[in-house]
Amino acid sequence: MTSTTASLAEALATGTLVLDGGMSNQLESAGHDLSDELWSARLLAERPAAITEAHLAYFRAGADVAITSSYQATFEGFGKRGIGRERAAELLALSVESAREAARRARAEGITRPLWVAASVGPYGAMLADGSEYRGRYGLSVDALERFHRPRLEVLAAARPDVLALETVPDADEARALLRAVRGLGVPAWLSYSVAGGRTRAGQPLQEAFALAADADEVIAVGVNCCAPEDVEGAVESAARVTGKPVVVYPNSGEAWNAEARAWDGRATFTAEEVLGWRASGARLIGGCCRVGPDAVASIARALKA
């Protein structure tokens, strides 16, 4: 079993934890082809053992928290592949179990520190697989977005992760929907925006976006992910000031995703040394997102635990 939810919240309040890195780049480095709309979620149906191995690589590297492979896993997305709702629900639950299995294997190898599982809940745009999770503004109401998110949140919560990772959220309207959708599920959550230049991807001021979570009892951390490293420090300071909650940060490598070419452009700019400044500004859960692998996570762990 992983550590209890209460102890995760306590750990965030009293110290700094290390998050894992990108699931997709770790799977690709192991030779798996993710070039379809389901991305890493496809392997839940085809190669779940590969997902467990990816999680284990990050635990071995020093991660305290593993984020599941359910970012792009939705009833609608699976439905496009002919996977019915019952089987889709099984695959969503399997994403949590795969991470738990990695934690069990890590302990069998002698890793004794507490390990936690965060169930990934990606934005509506992730299901569209057209890059719109970096834009937001889907043309849907808050009510419609809540109806989209609630069913898979219920399934993921029933699988009993330690926390729900409401991540890569591009739009404050979608954050409102997610915050409504997690009410009453009995599992805490963190809310993490994708940002650019001090605003959400949809253009809202971060101060206003973070304020939505300030009084949400379900939310144990607020922050940013899937953004450029240079956008992190200001966002950390804003999230800590506005919400008073522990801050979660896990940026990309610094490369940029080209949705049309389905490839990464530019060069990596993320360095492990930056994390000490983020911690000083209020970050308590620190890792990496796309293109940040186990070596980088190991460097983060060394920096934070030195």
C-alpha positions as CSV (number, residue, x, y, z in Angstrom):
1,M,0.0,0.0,0.0
2,T,1.1,3.6,-0.6
3,S,1.1,6.1,2.2
4,T,-2.2,7.5,3.4
5,T,-3.7,10.6,2.0
6,A,-3.5,12.4,5.3
7,S,0.2,11.9,5.5
8,L,0.7,13.2,2.0
9,A,-1.0,16.5,3.0
10,E,1.1,16.6,6.1
11,A,4.2,16.0,4.2
12,L,3.5,18.8,1.8
13,A,2.8,21.1,4.8
14,T,6.1,20.3,6.5
15,G,8.7,19.5,3.8
16,T,9.4,19.1,0.0
17,L,8.5,16.1,-2.0
18,V,9.9,15.0,-5.4
19,L,7.5,14.4,-8.3
20,D,8.3,12.1,-11.2
21,G,9.0,13.3,-14.8
22,G,7.3,12.8,-18.1
23,M,5.5,9.4,-18.7
24,S,5.6,9.7,-22.5
25,N,9.3,10.3,-22.9
26,Q,10.1,7.4,-20.5
27,L,7.9,5.1,-22.5
28,E,9.4,6.3,-25.8
29,S,12.9,5.8,-24.5
30,A,11.9,2.2,-23.8
31,G,11.0,1.8,-27.5
32,H,7.2,2.3,-27.4
33,D,5.4,4.1,-30.2
34,L,3.0,6.7,-28.8
35,S,2.0,8.3,-32.1
36,D,-1.7,8.1,-31.8
37,E,-4.5,10.1,-30.1
38,L,-4.5,8.1,-26.9
39,W,-0.8,8.7,-26.4
40,S,0.5,6.8,-23.3
41,A,-3.0,5.8,-22.3
42,R,-3.0,3.3,-25.3
43,L,-0.5,1.2,-23.4
44,L,-3.0,0.7,-20.5
45,A,-4.8,-1.6,-23.0
46,E,-1.8,-3.0,-24.8
47,R,1.2,-3.0,-22.5
48,P,0.3,-2.1,-18.9
49,A,3.6,-3.7,-17.7
50,A,5.5,-1.0,-19.6
51,I,3.7,1.7,-17.6
52,T,4.6,0.0,-14.3
53,E,8.3,-0.1,-15.5
54,A,8.2,3.6,-16.3
55,H,6.8,4.5,-12.8
56,L,9.5,2.2,-11.2
57,A,12.2,4.0,-13.1
58,Y,11.1,7.3,-11.5
59,F,10.8,5.8,-8.0
60,R,14.3,4.4,-8.4
61,A,15.5,7.9,-9.5
62,G,14.2,9.4,-6.3
63,A,10.6,10.4,-7.0
64,D,8.3,10.3,-4.0
65,V,5.1,10.8,-6.1
66,A,4.1,9.0,-9.3
67,I,1.5,10.5,-11.7
68,T,-0.6,7.9,-13.4
69,S,-0.8,7.4,-17.2
70,S,-4.5,8.6,-17.3
71,Y,-3.8,12.1,-18.5
72,Q,-5.3,11.3,-21.9
73,A,-7.5,8.5,-20.8
74,T,-11.2,9.4,-21.2
75,F,-14.4,7.6,-21.9
76,E,-14.7,9.6,-25.1
77,G,-11.2,9.0,-26.2
78,F,-11.4,5.3,-25.6
79,G,-14.8,5.2,-27.3
80,K,-13.2,6.5,-30.5
81,R,-11.1,3.3,-30.5
82,G,-14.1,1.1,-30.0
83,I,-13.5,0.6,-26.3
84,G,-16.7,0.5,-24.4
85,R,-17.4,2.3,-21.1
86,E,-17.0,-0.7,-18.9
87,R,-13.6,-1.5,-20.3
88,A,-12.6,2.1,-20.3
89,A,-13.4,2.3,-16.6
90,E,-11.3,-0.8,-16.0
91,L,-8.4,0.9,-17.8
92,L,-8.7,4.1,-15.8
93,A,-8.6,2.1,-12.6
94,L,-5.6,0.1,-14.0
95,S,-3.7,3.4,-14.3
96,V,-3.8,3.7,-10.5
97,E,-3.0,0.1,-9.9
98,S,0.0,0.2,-12.3
99,A,1.5,3.0,-10.2
100,R,0.7,1.1,-7.0
101,E,2.4,-2.0,-8.4
102,A,5.5,0.1,-9.1
103,A,5.5,1.3,-5.5
104,R,5.3,-2.3,-4.3
105,R,8.2,-3.3,-6.5
106,A,10.2,-0.3,-5.3
107,R,9.7,-1.3,-1.7
108,A,10.7,-4.9,-2.5
109,E,13.9,-3.5,-3.9
110,G,14.6,-1.8,-0.6
111,I,13.2,1.7,-1.1
112,T,11.8,2.6,2.3
113,R,10.7,6.2,2.0
114,P,7.0,6.9,1.7
115,L,5.7,6.7,-1.9
116,W,2.4,8.2,-3.2
117,V,0.2,7.8,-6.3
118,A,-1.4,10.8,-8.0
119,A,-4.2,10.0,-10.5
120,S,-3.7,12.3,-13.6
121,V,-6.8,14.2,-14.8
122,G,-5.9,16.0,-18.0
123,P,-7.9,18.8,-19.5
124,Y,-10.7,18.5,-22.1
125,G,-8.2,19.5,-24.8
126,A,-6.0,16.5,-24.1
127,M,-8.9,14.3,-25.4
128,L,-9.1,16.3,-28.6
129,A,-5.4,15.6,-29.2
130,D,-5.0,18.7,-31.3
131,G,-2.9,20.9,-29.0
132,S,-5.9,22.8,-27.6
133,E,-4.9,22.0,-24.1
134,Y,-2.3,24.7,-24.7
135,R,-5.0,27.2,-25.7
136,G,-8.2,26.5,-23.7
137,R,-11.3,28.3,-24.7
138,Y,-13.0,25.2,-26.1
139,G,-16.4,26.9,-26.6
140,L,-18.0,24.8,-23.8
141,S,-19.7,26.0,-20.7
142,V,-18.5,25.3,-17.2
143,D,-21.4,23.0,-16.7
144,A,-20.5,21.0,-19.9
145,L,-16.9,20.7,-18.8
146,E,-18.0,19.5,-15.4
147,R,-20.2,16.8,-17.0
148,F,-17.2,15.7,-19.1
149,H,-14.8,15.4,-16.2
150,R,-17.0,14.0,-13.4
151,P,-17.5,10.4,-14.7
152,R,-13.8,9.7,-15.0
153,L,-13.0,11.5,-11.7
154,E,-15.5,9.2,-10.0
155,V,-13.7,6.1,-11.5
156,L,-10.3,7.3,-10.6
157,A,-11.3,8.3,-7.1
158,A,-12.9,4.8,-6.6
159,A,-9.4,3.3,-7.4
160,R,-8.2,5.2,-4.2
161,P,-5.2,7.2,-5.4
162,D,-3.6,9.4,-2.7
163,V,-4.5,12.5,-4.7
164,L,-6.1,13.6,-7.9
165,A,-3.8,15.6,-10.2
166,L,-5.9,18.1,-12.0
167,E,-3.1,19.0,-14.3
168,T,-2.2,21.1,-17.4
169,V,-5.3,23.1,-17.0
170,P,-5.2,25.9,-19.6
171,D,-8.3,27.9,-18.7
172,A,-9.8,29.3,-15.4
173,D,-13.2,28.2,-16.7
174,E,-12.1,24.6,-16.8
175,A,-10.6,25.0,-13.4
176,R,-14.0,26.0,-12.1
177,A,-15.5,22.9,-13.7
178,L,-12.8,20.6,-12.2
179,L,-13.2,22.1,-8.7
180,R,-16.9,21.5,-8.8
181,A,-16.4,18.0,-10.2
182,V,-14.1,16.8,-7.4
183,R,-16.5,17.8,-4.6
184,G,-17.7,14.9,-2.5
185,L,-15.3,12.3,-4.0
186,G,-13.4,11.8,-0.8
187,V,-10.0,12.1,-2.4
188,P,-7.9,15.3,-2.2
189,A,-6.6,17.1,-5.3
190,W,-4.0,19.4,-6.6
191,L,-4.8,22.0,-9.3
192,S,-2.0,22.8,-11.7
193,Y,-2.3,25.3,-14.6
194,S,-0.4,25.3,-17.9
195,V,0.9,28.9,-18.2
196,A,2.8,31.3,-20.4
197,G,4.2,34.7,-19.6
198,G,2.4,35.1,-16.2
199,R,-1.1,34.1,-17.5
200,T,-3.0,30.9,-18.1
201,R,-2.8,29.6,-21.6
202,A,-6.3,31.1,-22.2
203,G,-5.0,34.5,-21.1
204,Q,-6.4,34.9,-17.6
205,P,-4.2,36.5,-14.9
206,L,-2.7,33.9,-12.7
207,Q,-3.7,35.6,-9.5
208,E,-7.3,35.3,-10.5
209,A,-6.9,31.7,-11.6
210,F,-5.2,30.6,-8.4
211,A,-7.7,32.4,-6.3
212,L,-10.4,29.9,-7.4
213,A,-8.7,27.2,-5.3
214,A,-8.0,29.3,-2.3
215,D,-11.1,28.2,-0.4
216,A,-11.5,24.7,-1.9
217,D,-11.1,22.3,0.9
218,E,-10.4,19.4,-1.5
219,V,-7.3,21.1,-2.9
220,I,-4.1,20.4,-1.0
221,A,-1.7,22.1,-3.5
222,V,-1.9,24.6,-6.3
223,G,0.7,25.4,-9.0
224,V,1.8,25.0,-12.6
225,N,3.1,22.3,-15.0
226,C,3.8,21.6,-18.7
227,C,5.2,25.1,-19.0
228,A,8.6,26.6,-19.7
229,P,11.0,26.6,-16.8
230,E,11.4,30.4,-16.9
231,D,7.6,30.8,-16.2
232,V,7.8,28.8,-12.9
233,E,9.3,31.2,-10.3
234,G,6.8,34.0,-10.7
235,A,3.9,31.5,-10.7
236,V,5.1,29.8,-7.5
237,E,5.2,33.2,-5.7
238,S,1.8,34.1,-6.9
239,A,0.2,30.7,-6.0
240,A,1.7,30.7,-2.5
241,R,0.6,34.3,-1.9
242,V,-2.9,34.0,-3.2
243,T,-3.9,30.6,-1.8
244,G,-1.6,30.0,1.2
245,K,-1.4,26.4,0.1
246,P,1.7,24.3,-0.7
247,V,2.7,24.8,-4.4
248,V,3.3,22.1,-7.0
249,V,5.5,22.7,-10.0
250,Y,6.7,20.4,-12.8
251,P,7.7,22.2,-16.0
252,N,8.7,20.8,-19.3
253,S,12.4,20.5,-20.4
254,G,12.1,23.9,-22.1
255,E,11.5,22.5,-25.5
256,A,8.2,23.4,-27.3
257,W,5.5,21.0,-28.6
258,N,4.6,21.4,-32.2
259,A,1.1,20.0,-32.4
260,E,1.0,19.9,-36.2
261,A,4.2,18.0,-36.6
262,R,3.6,16.1,-33.3
263,A,7.2,16.7,-32.3
264,W,9.3,18.8,-29.9
265,D,11.2,21.9,-31.1
266,G,14.0,23.9,-29.5
267,R,16.4,23.0,-26.8
268,A,16.2,21.9,-23.1
269,T,16.7,24.7,-20.6
270,F,15.5,23.0,-17.4
271,T,18.3,22.6,-14.8
272,A,18.1,21.0,-11.4
273,E,19.7,24.0,-9.7
274,E,16.6,26.0,-10.4
275,V,14.5,23.9,-8.0
276,L,16.2,25.5,-4.9
277,G,14.8,28.9,-5.9
278,W,11.4,27.4,-6.5
279,R,11.4,25.8,-3.1
280,A,12.5,29.1,-1.5
281,S,9.5,30.7,-3.2
282,G,7.0,28.2,-1.7
283,A,7.1,25.1,-3.9
284,R,6.7,21.9,-1.9
285,L,6.1,19.3,-4.7
286,I,8.7,19.6,-7.5
287,G,9.4,17.5,-10.5
288,G,9.2,17.6,-14.3
289,C,6.7,17.2,-17.1
290,C,7.3,16.5,-20.8
291,R,10.9,15.6,-21.8
292,V,12.1,15.5,-18.2
293,G,13.3,11.9,-17.5
294,P,14.7,9.9,-14.6
295,D,18.2,11.4,-14.8
296,A,16.7,14.9,-14.3
297,V,14.5,13.7,-11.5
298,A,17.5,12.1,-9.8
299,S,19.2,15.5,-10.0
300,I,16.2,17.2,-8.5
301,A,16.1,14.7,-5.7
302,R,19.8,15.3,-4.9
303,A,19.3,19.0,-4.9
304,L,16.3,19.0,-2.7
305,K,17.6,16.3,-0.3
306,A,21.1,17.5,0.0
